[in-house]
Amino acid sequence: MDKERKTRLHGGGINVDNALERFMGNEAMLERYLKKFLDEKSYVQLVEAITADDREGAGVAVHTLKSVCGTLGCEAMHRLVVRQEQHIRAGEWDEAVRMMTSVTDAYKSICAVLQE
């Protein structure tokens, strides 16, 4: 992975250095998993659950999304979904729903940089 790619990924909200630590420095493996993020279903499931007022489904989806973001170094989105999961677990549904705009913005930013 060249320096320019790392800079672009960082600009899209991905901390490549931290992610590489979790991937034992294997850049090729990290790249494969970053590409898989584009097909990750947990974000879509979260949107669907929020739209359907499915609090249990949203809790499952946000928990999965939190794990994926943490593993891949998507730090800004990870922080958002950690807070969103906390709101869901605390029964603060309206706050969890309000967070979707920020979560969606972070998701789109990551997807945009991954599709470059």
Secondary structure, 3 states (H helix, E strand, C coil): CCHHHHHHHHHCCCCHHHHHHHCCCCHHHHHHHHHHHCCCCHHHHHHHHHHCCCHHHHHHHHHHHHHHHHHHCCHHHHHHHHHHHHHHHCCCHHHHHHCHHHHHHHHHHHHHHHCC
